[in-house]
Amino acid sequence: MLFSIVYITQKNQESAKKSIMEKSHENEHPIKAFGWAARDTSGVLSPLNFSRRETGEKDVQFKVMYCGICHTDLHQIKNEWGITKYPIIPGHEIVGVVTEVGNKVDKFKIGDKIGVGYLVGSCNECENCTNDLENYCPGQVLTANGTHSDGTITHGGYSDLMVVNEHFIVRWPDNLPMEAAPLLCAGVTTYSPLRYYGLDKPGMHIGVVGLGGLGHMAVKFAKAFGTKVTVISTSISKKDEAIERLGADSFLVSRDPEQMQAAGGSLDGIIDTVSAVHPIFPLLNLLKTNGKLVMVGAPEKPLELPVFPLLLGRKLVGGSAIGGVKEVQEMVNFAEKHNITPDVEVVPMEYVNRAVERLVKSDVKYRFVLDIGNTLKKS
Ligand code: NAP
């Protein structure tokens, strides 16, 4: 009896706490908003009423039209990195149309097509910020599951509207379809390291590990830079398409030791986009002397780093995270000029849970994009 009273009291307290939390999401800001959120690690999203801040003097308010589903959303929905604050409204590959601007906004006007990636704030003062590297600012505010300066949690693009400081918004080029929203994360996350690490020189030979959302963009950018590209994949089924459709020059099955050995010492650089723990020794073996292995995938556990192949070939292992706002604008402009768009499967909002299930199985070519503008219905 006592046990059941304690149990019921605990249950009541939990549900009261839950309703206070949900209420605060709905009421913490003045503008009513609606989106889809994950509430626990199950991987299931459901509708959520929440709120957005008023459009401040340097803010742009916009209607979300399309939002990509990045594997980072999946890591966060399932709390694979251990940092998720539920309920989480994911989404950081966002294209929208401006509906309101603050009185000190000078870059945008109502009706403009715009893009927002994974950053909606930074300190604006540090060395990184002053060098257009807001993506490395210790005070950066991520678009979803981040923390605003007022302590409230950021909510991403699986939602009807957003309010973002104009500095973190890019102009969406006229000739890019809005469905190409994955450029805003998958695109810049691969464009940026190819540029920064000097892996963009015509004639170089670049490897791309993992042919998913990021990987297929790495192939497209590396080809546009004039390099030769080898895809390194666990999925032999992706070979024909990698070569015939995406334009890769060759394909290696990473789980075939003979193929990997035969290609040893052939690559100037590698962009590794794999989302799970995997061995990197065979990848280091693929590099020439002075070759560079750049990690952009974010497995939830550390990878083993063998040192001898680094010493003996003066090889480098580096990393890279998204891109600064200026570089995101440069990248979308480059994509427009070179006719580079992601291969996407556009799906309605209600399909999000199925899309998440399929992404877990790498069953997408190569990015799901939610058609928020036409299909997000308030229930
Ligand atoms: P994705 O579409 O799921 O692609 C990941 C690819 O990795 C898969 O298609 C698969 O390619 C390969 N893969 C999956 N499991 C594997 C395993 N166990 N062993 C070997 N290969 C495996 O994911 P994404 O959206 O491209 O994101 C990839 C990673 O980058 C995620 O961890 C994401 O969080 C991270 N990310 C980082 C940044 C950054 O700023 N650095 C930005 C965005 C995303 P194959 O079938 O070809 O083997």
Residues whose N, C-alpha, C, O or C-beta is under 5 A from the ligand:
A	BS01	NAP	C70 H71 T72 T189 G210 L211 G212 G213 L214 G215 I232 S233 T234 S235 T273 V274 S275 A276 V277 H278 V296 G297 A298 P299 S320 A321 I322 L359 S362 Y366
